[in-house]
Amino acid sequence: MTSLQITPSLSVAKHLLNDNPDGLKELVRAVLQEVLEAEMTETIGAAKGERNAERRGYRAGSYARTIVTRVGKIELRVPQDRDGRFSTELFQRYQRSEQALVSSLAEMYVQGVSTRKVKAITEELCGHAFSASAISEINKGLDESLEAFARRRLDEPFAYLIIDAKYERVREAGVVRPNAVLIAIGVDWDGRRQILAVELANRESRSSWKDFLLSLKERGLHGVEYIVADDHAGLRKAVREVLPDAYFQRCYVHFLRNALDHLPRKANDDCLQELRWIYDRRDLAGAKADLAAWLKKWAPRYPKLTNWVEENIEETFTYYRLPRQHHKHMKSTNMLERFNEEIKRRTYVLRIFPNAQSCLRLVRALAVETHENWLEANRYLNMDDLKELKKIELRKAA
């Protein structure tokens, strides 16, 4: 960021804060706008309208740009110069995912698989249209940084591993096919969340999940005590082969959804609601007591469901091995689902990716931003109690 000092007038700041309900947002916008103007002045060597022998260029209007901040979305006017040399560092934090999104839209337009609406969106986001060479230039630096993130060493141990997949539609050889985006999130022993990997696969097979987990181990993944995932057959087999010593927690949210397959369409809603309540119990003994009462109550009416639950519910109780304050965070894949929702919000604009690399680029760009935000935030979990439990287990084993 430029070293120029930007100081909005005290009177303007007071007015924005005291007389405007959105005063803080407007104050941030005013400061950021001044930063942009100062950066342009520094780039061309002259302020607006200034006659200067040291001038290195000329202004050429501006384009609209939206930036998401902690006080909301802010609309800015980004100045441009005639030679196209001006490049602001102001958007460094947000540019990865936005570049990836624009790149995907632009690729659709250049390949002739989009509409005039796509062209309009790209122009609105960046102020100009794109050629194939421009897209290549955008992607070059972005892909290098995202690949570095995806291949970074995982030197520290991760106690918790959350893995899941979501599907995105990708155009391949003129045919649109669903591709599985495999995602892994880890929680280290300092209690901080990190996005460990994002990869693309044709489907959720045992081989694709095994390759995914092996690549994590090759990058240094170690120390995994506990895994949270859905009960996908291929994933389960891969976990048993690659991380056999870790406890497996079957996501209880997915489990409850699967339970619907064993109920008649017009089943009593209270049945599943009472099953859901079991997961609010503070300890395993209480959960099993409630389960026994639930089975006794509903077995006469829904024997298919109760038999399935009795056979499969045990692995949804693994989280009771953990400290109590970790239960609500580690009994489901909800931590990862929230990241998936952010992916969905962005990919909704595209609907169909023009190619596999475009899909991977956008999701990884979002992963980098989320990863950095998590590292800057306070610790997600206090791991002291887990460390103490680990010590007790080691003493017993000795």
Secondary structure, 3 states (H helix, E strand, C coil): CCCCCCCCCHHHHHHHHHHCCCHHHHHHHHHHHHHHHHHHHHHHCCCCCCCCCCCCCCEEEEEEEEEEECCEEEEEEEEEECCCCCCCCCCCCCHHHHHHHHHHHHHHHHCCCCCHHHHHHHHHHHCCCCCHHHHHHHHHHHHHHHHHHHCCCCCCCEEEEEEEEEEEEEEECCEEEEEEEEEEEEEECCCCEEEEEEEEECCCCHHHHHHHHHHHHHCCCCCCCEEEECCCHHHHHHHHHHCCCCEEEECHHHHHHHHHHHCCCCCCHHHHHHHHHHHHCCCHHHHHHHHHHHHHHHCCCCHHHHHHHHHHHHHHHHHHHCCHHHHHHHCCCHHHHHHHHHHHHHHCCCCCECCHHHHHHHHHHHHHHHHHHHHHCCCCCCCHHHHHHHHHHHHHHC
